[in-house]
Amino acid sequence: MRASGNPPQTKPLINPAMQVLRCITCHARYPLGDMPEGCPACAAAGHPSSLEAVYDAQVLDFAPKSGSYTWGHWQPYLDGVSLGEGATPCIPVPALAALADVASVWIKNEGANPTGSHKDRMSAQAVSRALDMGAREVVLASSGNAAVSAAAYCAAAGLDCEVATYQALPAVFDAALRHYGARRVVCDSGHARWAHVRRRVREEGAFALTNYSVPAVGSPVFGVEGYRAVALEWVAQGCRPDHVIVPTARGDLLWGIYSALRDLVALGHLPKLPRLWAVEPFPRLSRVLAGASQQADFAGTTLQFSTAGSTVTAQQVFAVRRSGGGAVVVDDAAARDGTGHLAAAGFWVELCAGAGLAAAQRLRADGRIDRTEAVMLMLTARGDRDPGQA
C-alpha cells in the first residue's frame, strides 16, 4: 500500500530541451538516464564526480513560464509533483547590511517553502523523476530537512518513502515522517546510512533521492537541477549580488545556484558571475582547497546538523573555484550569534543559516568583501525544528 493512500499523479512532463547528462569534471556525455552514482569514468579513475543536465540554450528564455514549475524550462521537468514550492521571498535587509558593513544584504528565505526548507525544490524534481520512471518507492539518507521534504512529496505522489536516519533524529522530524507515512530506518553512522541506501538501490531496485557513494558525489542529477530556480528567481526579482553565501554540506544547493548563474552569464542575462562562498561548521572544503585530498573523510562535531557531514564533493570545489569564491568555517558560537541577529531582523532560521551572516562579517573583516558590494544570504530553513536552536 502506498504511504499516502493516494493514487499516483498523472505522468510528469519532461523538458524536451534537456539533451544529455554531462560530467562536471571530465565533461563526458551520457544519454539521459538515472545514474545516481555519478560519472562512471571518474568513479573508475578513483575520483567520483557528479553529473549535470545539458539544455538547448535556445529554449532557455529568461522569463517565468506558467504552470506549477515556473522555471521548468531551465530544469528536467516542466511540470510534475508540486506542493507550491519556490517563489520564496528575496528582500534587502538594511539592518543586516549595517551589521556586515556592506552596501546591501539580501536574503533569500527558503524557509518559506512548503515543508520549511530549500529541500522542497530538489524533492519536486526528484520525486517527479521517480514517478516518471515508474518507481514504486524511493529511498534516501537524511538528517532531517530532506527526510521531511521527501516524505511530503512522496505522499503527494502516492509513492512509498524510506529514510535512513540517525538514532538521534529530532522528535519533530520523526513525527513528521510518521504523519507523512514514511518508513524510518535507524543507522549508527553516516556511512551506515549510505550503505543501507546503496543496498536498497543496487539489490532491490529502489529509487535513490540522495547520495550513497563513498567517496561521495552530489545527490542524483534530476533533483539537484531543481536548485537552479533559486538563482533564477532572485535575478528575476532584480537582485544582483556580488557575493552569495551558502551553508554547505555536500554542495547540492551550491552547485544548483552556480550552474544557473553560469548559464545566465553565458546567455547574456547577467553581466558577471557572483563569487560563491560555502559555509561549513568545521574544516572540510577549506582543507581540500588548501591541498587535501577531496576523497578524504573530514570528521568533526557541530550543532549545525544540516551541514554536519564529513565529506567533500567535486561540485563544491568547482562551484567556489569557478566563481572566485571559497570556503568559510563558522563554528557553532558564531553561528548562534548570526541567528540572533537574523531573528532580531525578523527571520527565525536554522543554525547553519545563521552561520551565513557570521561568514559575511568575517569575509568583510578580512577584505574579501568590499564595503561597496552587495551580499546574498541563503536562509536554507526555518529554525523552529532545529535541535541546535533549542
N, C-alpha and C positions, 0 to 999 in steps of 0.2 A: 504494500500500500504506500502511495506517495505520502511524504511527510505532511504536505499541506491539505491533502484530500481534494485538491482542485484538479480539474482536467488540464492537460498541457495546453499552452497557448498556441496560437497559430504560428507557423514557421517564421522565424526571424528573417528579415530582408538583408541579405549580404550586399556589401558595397561593390558594384561592378567595376569601380575604379581601382580596387585593390588587385595588384597584378601578381606579385610574388612575395616570398619571405626572403630577407637578406640578413646575413650575419653582420652584427655591428663591428666585429673585429676584422675578419678576413674578407668580408664582403661577398662570400659565396652566396649564390642564389638558389632557392629551393621552391618547388611548386607549393601552392597554398595547401596547407595541411596542419595537423596537430603534431607539434614537435616540442613537448614540454621539457625536454632535456637540452634544448638549445641546439646550437650548430654541431652536427656530428663531426665535422672536420676538426674544429677547435677542441672538442672533447677528446678526440683520438690523439691530438697533439699534447694533451695534458693541461690545457688552459681553457676550460669551458667558457662559452660566450652566448649571450642572448641573441635572439632574432628580432627583427622589426619588420613591419609591413611596408611595402613599396606601393605607392599610389600613382595613378596617371595624373601628372601635375596639371593638366588642362582642366581637370574636374574640380580642383581644389580652389574654388572661389571663396574669397574671404567675406562671406555673408552667411548668417544663420539660415538654416532651412526649416520648413515647417515639419511637424511631426514630433514624436516623443524624444528622438535623438537630434537635438538642434544642430549639432556639428557632425552628424552621422557620415557625411561625405568625406570627412577627414579621419574616419575610424573604420574598423572592419564591418560594422553593421549600421545600416541606415535606420533601422528600426528593430525593436525587439523587446525583451523583458525590461520593464521600467517601473520604478516607484516614484518617479518625478525628480530624479537626481539632476544635479547641475544647476546652472544659473545662480550660483551662490553669490552672496554679497561681496563686492570689491569696492572698498571705500578708503579715502585718505583719513588718517587719524593724526591731527596736528600735535596732540599731546605726546604721542609716541615719537614723532619726529623731533620734538624738543628733547626728549629723553636720550635719543640716539644721536643728537647733534647733526642731523642731516636735513636736506631741503624738504623732503617729504617721506612719510612712511605710509604705504598702502597695505591693507590686509585683505587676503582672500580667505573668507571664512567658510572652510569646508565642513565645519560642524553643522552647517545649515542643511546638509544633505539628509535624506530620509532616515537613515539609521545613525546619523550623528558623526560621520567621518567621510574622508575622501575615498575610502574603500568602495563606496557605492558606485563610483564611476567604473572601477575595474569589474565589480560584480555584474553590472548591467551588460557589459560587452562579453565577459567570460561566460556567464550563465546563458546568454543568448547563443554563444557558440556551442555550448553543451547541448542546448535544446535543438539547434540546427543539425548537429551531428547525431541526433537520436539517442543521446546518453540517457540513462535512467537514474544515475546517481553521480554526484560529484564528491570529491574528497579534497581536503586541504589541511595544512598545518597553520595554526594561528594562535597568537597570544591574546586576542581579544577583538579588536575592531573588525578585522577581516572575517572572523568567525561569525559575528553577528550579522554583518552585511551579507555574506554568502548565504547564511541560513534564511534571511529575509527574502532574498531574490530567488532562491530555490523554492521557497514556499510559494511565491507568486507564480513561478514557472511550473509547479507541480513536479519537481524533481526531489529525490532524496538527497540529503546532505549529511556528510560525515566529517567531523572536525577532530583532528589530533591536537590536543591541548596539554598544558602542564597541569599537575595536580593543584597548583595554587591559583588556578583561574579565578578571578574575582567573582563573587557570588552574583553580581548583577549581570555579568556575561553568561554565567551558567543558566540563570533564569531565562534570559533572552533565548538561548539555544533551545531550552525546553519548550518555551512558548511557540517558537517557530517550527518545532517538530524535528530539529536536527539531532543527530546521534553524536554523542561526545565520546572520544576515546582518550583516556588519560595516559600520558607518557612521562618518563622520568627526565628527559632532556630534549634539547632541540634536535639533536641528531637522531634520537629515538623517534621523534615525531616524523622526521623526514623518511626514516626507514619504513615506518608504517605506511605513509603515503606512497612511497616507491613500490612496496609490495602490493598495495591495493591497485595501483595503476598497471604495473607490469604483469602481475599474475592474475588479476581479477577483472581488468578492463574498466576500472572506474575512471572518471574524467577528472584530471587534475586541474585545480584552480591556482595552486601555488607551487613554488619550487620544492623539489625534493632531492636535487642532485648534490653530491659532495665531490669536489668543490662546488660552490653554489653558482647558480645563474639567477637571473631575474625570474619573476613569475611568467607563465606562458604568455606568448606574444599577444593573443587576442584580448586578454584582459589588460595588459599594460598599455596597449594602444588607447584604451579608454581615458587615460590620464591626459592625453593630448588636449582634450576640451578645456582643461583648467586654464592653460595659457591662452587658448583661442578666445575664451570668454573675457579675460581681463584686457587683452589687446582690443577686442571689440568694444569694451567698456571705456576705452580711452586712456588706459594706463600704459605708460612707457617706462618701466623701472630700469635703472642702471644695474641693479643687483637684485637677485632673487634668492631668498634664504629658505631652505627646505629641510625639515627634520628627516633624517635618513637612516634606514636600516640596511636593506639590500638595493635600494635605489629605484624601485618601480616608478614612484611618483616623480622622482628627479629626472629619470630618463624620459618619461612621457612629456614632461614640461619641455625638456631640452629638444626633443625631436620636433615638437610643434613649432617652437621658436625658430629652430634651424630652418624649417620649411618656410615659415613666414618670411624670413630674411631672404632665402633663396628665390622666393616668388615675388619679392619686391614689396611686400606688405608691411615690413618692419625695417627700419633703417640699420639697426645693428642688433647683435645678439647680446642680451644682458649677461653679466657674469653670474654663474650659479654657484652657490655655497651650500655644501652638505653639512648639516649639523649632527654631530654624533656625541653620545654621552661619555665615551672613553675612546682612546686612540685605536682606530681601525684603518679607515680610508686614509687618514693623515699619515699613518705609518707606511702604507703602500705608496702614497705619493712621495714619501721620503726614501723609497727604495726597497721596502719589504716585499716579500712575495705576495701577490694577490691571492694565491691559493692557501695561504696560512690561516690558522684559526686564532682569532684575537679575543681572548676571554676577558671579561670584565663584569662588574656588578653595577647596577643602577636601578633607580626607581622609575626611570623613563622607559616603561615597559614596551611601548610601541616601537622603540628604536634600540632594543636591547640585544640584538643578535650579535654573533661573533664572527661573521663572515663579510667579505668584500666581493663585489661583482664587477665585471668589466663595464657594465652600464654606468655604475657610479664613477669609475675612473674616467671614462670618456666624457661624460656629461660635464664634469667640472673642468677637465683639462681643455676640452674643445671650446668651452665658453670663457676660459681665462679665469675661472674661479678657483675653488679649493675646498678644503675641509676645515671645520672649526669644532674643537672639542669644548663642550659646555657641561660642567658637572651638575649634579642634582641641586646643589645650593644655589648656583647661578640661575638654573632653570626655574627654581621656585621663585626667585626674585622676579624673573621675567613674567611668570604667570600672575604674580601680584600686580605688576604694572599694567598688564593687559586687562586684568579684572577691574582695576581702577578706571580703565577707559571703557569698560562695558563688555569685555569679552572673557568668558569663562572657558578656558581651554585645557587640554591635556598637558601634562608636564613638559613633554618634548616640544610642544608648540611654543611654550614659554621660553624654551631654550633658544628659539629663533630670535627673539628680541635681545636676549643676552649676547647672542652671536653678532647681531648688528652693532651693538655697543662696542664689542671687542674689536670688530673689523674697523670701526670708525676710530677707535683709540689708537690702533697701530697703523693707521694711514691707508689701509687697503680700500676703505670707502672714504670719498671726499665729502666735505661739508655741503657741497653744492649738488650732490646726487640724490636720486630717488631710490627707495628700497621697498621691495615687496616681501611681506612676511606670509608664509603659508601656514595658516592655522588649521592643522590637519584634522583635529577632532575636538568636540566639546569636552569639558572637564568633569562633568558630573558623575562619570563612572570610572574615572582614572584612579586606581589604588594609590598612585603616587601623590594624589592630591588630598588623601584622607587626612 
